[in-house]
Amino acid sequence: MISSVIAKSPVSRLFKLSLLSVFLFFPAAVKANFDFNANCLKAYQYIFELKLNAARQLISNEKRIHPKNAIVPLLENYVDYFHLITTESKADFDRLKEKKSVRIDQIEDEDDNSPYYLYAQAEINLQWALIRGRYGEFFAAAREIKKANSQLLENSKKYPGFHLNGKGLGMINIFLGNLPDGVLKSTLSTFGIRGNVQTGIMMLDKLAQNLPKSSYEPFYEEVVFYYAFVLSDLVHAPDAYAKTMRYTARISDQSLLKAYLQAYVCARNGHTDEAITILGDRPTGEAYQPFAYLELLTGIAKLNKLDYSAAANFKRFLQLNKGDNHIKDANLHLGWVALLNGDTGLYNAAVIKVKQSGYTYSDKDKQALNEANALRPDTELLKARLLFDGGYYQKALKALSDVNTDRFKNDRDKVEYQYRLGRIHDELGRDDEALQDYQRTINAGKSLKYYYAATAAVNMGKIYLKKKNSAKAKAYFNLAINMKNHEYENSIEAQAKDGLRHLSD
């Protein structure tokens, strides 16, 4: 999510402008009970720099000076939202979620003629829905998404010039349009809510382009925060890295959230060296919210270039972490370092920790547990996998070309070998070779519980989509959807359905 980026904070210029200009397009917002004044804007800025204690202090001052300002409960919810994102503490989630209804009640008692009246309620509903999804509270999350959607749609009719409505509506469209089959989707379907991924992406992209040129500039960083994760995590856009780096360039280097966002997207999209540099240059100090996950992210990036000093970062994460997520994942990575160093005893000890420590709220921890319960990975395949994830495709290909396939004694390793070759050839633009490797993966792995065959089918669909062979693209996307009871099933299915949507565009 810095040193190479010359950034300019959108909020740093804010106080050079007349505060009147901030509200030109929504004059009702300057009424006393929805007053996004200079103090509140500064607190909002601090939140998106992850200076949460400073934000809390400003919010406390605002409550004392202007006890009727209904922007306060919205800002308080932002603070809790980012506290939960950075700590990933289930205990804190259970404690803080009780404050939601109180804040909604405070806002409902205020001026319903302000564009912030429905917008603030929708934001709070949407933030809690996103957090609840992490802990399996799907029915409550579905209700909150439904409520936020109706509030934003109504607000858009009442205040069509209030551009901030597009942020929440864009997110809801993408989230619902990309949702795999499951409890949350079936519940939302019962409520009659549908989404459209491309509509949502267009809404967020339009905001990211236009907010800096408007009176809504202070909200730019929030839009970019969501947009970058949508591109990288939900829709796996090929331009996720380019857009993220372009849109975050103007954000202040004093923002820890910027460093996280850039490094995460770099690491996810094969720009490992850049991710490591950004994380090493990230802002530090007591002013910032503790964020242990950044140590884990640093370790993952290092290990993806086979830098075994990553073990120190994984250990530091486990020492600093006070939350419930990523514990299994960190221990698995420690096990990989040991295995690649030839220490099977230390690897076995790490596997025991994966099984006994932490929780399985996140997909990464679920996958870590699955891998701990599976056969020990082949070291050469593991190297190729890590190098590929790091974006070192030629090195990954060489690692596989040096492998004697006679060493593989089980079906999983044989299938993974073909899958890894396919992924590498795919990224290198060698479509015909990739298609052959993927087909071999499907033939050998479609009856196994591993994700290789289903992902191979999705990737074949994408190649045929690129080749404008709609019939074959559709066949392979549907093949991926019809494969069941394998790892990453929901994510793979979502990608396949997104591919089918592209066919109908």
N, C-alpha and C positions, 0 to 999 in steps of 0.2 A: 505497500500500500502501500536519498532525497537530495543527496548532495548534488547530483547532476541536474536537478530540476530547479529552475529559478521561478519561485512561486510568489504570488501576490495575493494576500488574503482579501476575499470579498468584503469581510466585515471590517478590515482595517481602514477601508475607505468610507465606511458607513457614517462615521461621526464627522466627516468632512462635508457631508450632505446635510441639508435641512431635514430634520425629522418629519417635517410636513410632507416632504416628497415621498417618504416611505408609505404614506397612507393616502396618496392621491387617488388611488383606484378603489379604495374601500374606506371612505370617510366615516362610516358608522363605527369603525374599529377604534377611533380615537375617543370614544365615549369612555367614561371613567371605569366602567366595569369590564371592559375588554381593552385594556391599555397596554399594547406592546411597546412600551416606552424604552428609553435608552438603557435603563437599568435591566429591564427584561431581555432586551436584545443582547446586552453584554453577557448575561447569564446563559442565554441560548448559544452564544459564541463559545463560551467556556465549555459547555456540554459537548459540543462537537470538536473541541480540542482534547476532550477527556480530562479536563480539569474540573472534576465533579465537585470537589470540596469548595472551590472558589465559586462555582455556580450555586451551590447550596447556600453559601453565605449571602450572595446577592439576592437570592430568592427569599431568604429569611428577612433581609432588610426591606424588600418590597412588601412583604406581608405586614411588616410593622408600620411602614409609611402609608401604604395603600391597601388596607385590609380587605377592600371590596374588589380588588383587581382580579377578575376571573381568568386572566392569563396564567396566574400563579399555579393553579392545580395542573394545568397542561405542562408547565415547565417542571413541576415536581415529578410528573409521570415520566418525562424525558430522562430525568436523572435516574429514576429507578430502572427504567428500561436499559440504559447503558451500564448501570451498575450490574444488572443481571447478565447482560451480554459479556461483560468482562470478568465477572466472578464465576458465572455458571454454577451458582449455588442453589440447590433445590430447597434448602432451608430458608434462604433469603427469598426465593420465589414464593414459598408458602406463606411467609410472613408479609411480604409487600403486596401480594395480590389482593389482600383484604382492603387496601386503600383505594382500589379502583372505584368502587361504588360511591365512596364518600366524595371523590373528586368529580365524578359525573353529576352527583346531586348538587354540588356547589355550582357547577356550570349551568345546570338546568334552571337554577333559581335566578339567573341573570337575564340580560337583555337579549331577547330572541330576534331582534332586528339587526344584530351584528353578524357579519359573515363568519366571525370566529365562533359563534354560538354552536352551530352544528359541526363546524370543522374541528373544533377542539375536542368535542365528544367523540367524533369519528377517529381522530388520531389516537385517543386513549384506548378506544375499543380495538383498533388495529394493532397497536403496540402489544397489548395483552394477548391478542390472538396469536401473534408471531411467537411470543414467549411460551404460551401454553402448548403450542405445537411441539416444543422441545421436550415436554414432559408428559405427553400422551393425553392431555386434556382436550381431546378433539371435539367433543360436543360443545363445550363452552367456547372453544375457539371458533367453531362454525357459527354459533349465535352472534359472536362479536363481529365476525366478518360480515354477516348478513346485516347487522345493525349499522356498521360503518359504511357499507355500500349504500344503503338506503339514505343515510344521513348526507353522504357526499353527493349523491344524485340530486337530492332535494336542494342542497346548498348550491349546486351548479345551476339549477333552474332559477333560484332566487338571486344569485350573484354570479352571473356568467363571466364577469371580468375578474373574479377572484381566482387567480391562476393556481393557487395552492391546492385547490380541489383535485387537480390533475395528478398530483403526486400519489395520493391514496388510491384514486380510481385506477391509475396505471398499475400500481402494485397489485391491487385486487384482481384486475384483469389477467395479469401475468400469472399470478399465483393460482387462480382458479383454472385458467386455461392450460396450465402445465401439471395439474394435480393428477397423480396416478390413482388407480382404483384403490379404495380403502374406506375406512370408517369416516374420515373427514369428507371425502368426496361424496360418499353416499348421503351423508347428513346434509351437505350443502345442496345436493341435487333435490333432496326432499323440500328444501326451502325455495327451490326454483331459481337458484343463482347459477349463472354461467359466466365464463370469462373468455377473453380472446387475447392470446399471447401477443400477436402482432399489434393489436390496438394498444395494449399496455406499453409495449416497447416504444411505439411512436409517441405516446403521451410523455413518457419519461425523457426520451431523446429531445423532444421539442422543448421541454422545461430546461434541460441541461444546456441547450443552446441559447435559449431566450432569457432566462432569469438574470444573467449578468448584465443584460441591457435594459433591465426593468427595475421598478421600485421594489421588486421582490428579491433582489440580489442577496440579502442576508440568509435566505433559505436555500441557496444554491448547494452548499455543502451537504445538506441532508438529502437532496435529490440525487446527487452524485453517489453518496454512500449506498443508497438502495439500488440505484441503476447499475453500479459496478458489480454488485453481488448477483443481481438478476442476470447480467450478461455472462458472468463467469460460472455461476453455480446452477442456475435454473435452466437457461436456454443454451448454455455452452457455445456462445457465439464466437466465431473465428476472430472477430475484431474486438473481443473483450479486453485484451491487453492494450491495444492501441487506443481505444476509447477511454479506458480508465486512466491511462497516463496523460492523455490530452486533457480530459476534464478535471483531473486533480492537480494539474500543473499550477493553476492559479490559486490554489488553497495554501494557506500559510504553512511553512515548515515547522511552526510551533504546534501544529496539530498532531497529536499522537494517533488520532483516528486516521489521518491521511497516511501516516507511515504504515499502519496496520493494513489499510485498504490497498495501498500500492503493493506492499510486500506479499500480501495474500494472493492478489491477482497475478502478480509476477510468478510466484511459486506454482500457482495452478496452471499457468499457461506456458511453462517451459523457459522462463527467464530467470533461472535460478541464481546466477551470479548477481544479477540486479537486485533480486529479493534479499540476498545476504547483505549486500551493500546498504540497502535501505534500512534493514533491521539494525545493522551496526551503527548507523548514523541517526537512529530515531531519537527524538527528544526524551530526556529522562529527568528525574528529580521528584521531590516530594509533592510538587504541584499536580502531578499526574495520577490518575487512577491506576492502582496496581493492575497489571495485565499479564498474568503468568503465561497465558497462551502464546505470547510472542516468543518466549523461550522455546516452546515446543515447535513453533513454526520455523525458528532459526535452525533447530536441530534437524527437522525434516529437510529443509533446503540443503544443509550441509551434507546430510547422508545421501541425498540424491545426486551428489557429485562424488560419492564414495569418500567423503572426508569423515573419518571416524572420530574426530574430535567432537562430532555431534553428540556423543554420549554425555558430555558435560552439560550440554543444553537440556537434554532429556532429564537428567538428574536434577538440574536446577528447576525445571518446570515442576517436577514432583515435589520438590522442597517448598516452592513458593505457592503452589496451587492450593486454594482453599475451597474449590468447587468440586463438582461431582462428575464432570465430563473429562474425556481425554486421558484418563488414568490408565486404562487398559491399552490404549493406543500408544502412549509413551513407553510403557513397559515392553510392548511388542517391538518397538523400534530399538530399545536397548538390547533386546534379545537378538535382533538382526545384526547390530554392531558386533555383539559377541560372536555370533555365528560366522560372520565374515572375517573375523579375526581368528577363527579356528578354535574358539573356546565353546565347545558344545555343553560343557557343564554349566557355564554362566548363561548360555542360551536356555537350557532347561529350567534354570532357576527363574529366569525372566518370564518364561511361559507359565510357570506356577503362579507368579504374581498377576499375570494377565487374567488368569482364571479366578483368583481369589480377591483381587483388589478392584475397586471402582464399580461403575454401574454400566448399564447398556441403554441409556437414554438416547445417545447419538448413534448414527449409522457407523461412524468410524470405530466406536467402541464395540458395537455389535460385530463388525467385521474383524476386529482384533481378536475377539473371543472365538469367532469361527476359525480363524487362522491358528490360534493357540490349540484348538481342539483337533486340528487337521494334521496331516503329515508334516514333518519338518521340511521347509522349503529347500530346494536345490540351490546351492550357493551361486552357481553361474547364472541360473535363471533369475535369482534375486538381484544380482548385479545388473543384469540387463533391464529388469523391471525398474530399479531405482534410477538408472541412467536415463531411461526413457522418460520417466516422470520428471526428471530434471531438465529435459529438453536436449540432452546430449545424444542425438539419434545415431550419429555415425559411430560413436563409442559403444552404444548399446548394440548396434548391428555387428560390430567387431567382436563383442563379447559373445554373441550367439554363434558367429561364424567359427569361433575357436572351440565350440562345444562338440564333443563326440556324443551323438544322440544315443549311442548304446548305453550310456550311463543312466538313462531314465528307466527306472524299474516299475513305475506305476503310471496309470492312465492320466492322472492329473498332470504330471510333469510333461508327458508327451503332448497333451492338448495345450498346455501353457506355452510350450516351445513354439508351436505353430501360431498361437495367438500373438505372442510377442513379436514374431517375425512379421505378422500381418500389420500390427500397429506401427512398427518401425517403417515398413515399406509404405504404408499409408501416409505417414507424416512426411516422408521423403518424396511424395508425389509419384510413387511407382504403383499406379493403380492396378495394373494387370497382375503384378506379383502379389499385391495385397489381397486382391479378390481370391486368388488361388489359396493363399495362406488362410484366409478367413473361412473359405469353404471347407478346407481340411479341418479347421477348428470345429465347425458346426457338425461335420460328419462324425467326428470322434467324440465330441463333448456334449451333444444335445441331450443326452440322458443323464449327465452328471449334475451335481448340485452347484458346481462352480459357475461363475459369471461369464466365463470366456466365450461360450457358444452364443449366448444371447447378445452380448456386446458385439461379437463378430457379425451377427445378423444385422444389428443396427448400423454398424459401420459399412457393411455392404450396401445397405439401403441408401446411405449418404453418398457413397461413390456413384451408385446408379442414378441417384437424384442429380448429382453434378453432371453426369453424362447424358441427362435428359431422357433416360430410359425409365419412364414412369411405371411401366408394368412390373419390371424387376424390382424397382425401388419399393413399390407397394408390397410386393410379395415378401421381401426380406424384412420390412418394418413389421408386417403382420406376423411373420415367423417369430420375430423377437418378442412380440406381445404374447403370442401363444405359448412361449416357453415359460413354465411356472416352477415354483419351488427352488429357486436358485438365489445366490447372493445378489445384493443390490437390485432386487426385482423391481421395486417401485421406481427407482431412478432410471433404470434401463427402459422400462415401459414408458415412462414419461418422455424420454428421448425419442422412442419409436413413434409415439403419438404426435410429437412435434414434427417429426419427419413426414408423417401422413398429412398433417395440416399444410406443410409446405407444398405438397403435391396438389392440393386443392386451391392454392393461392393463384 
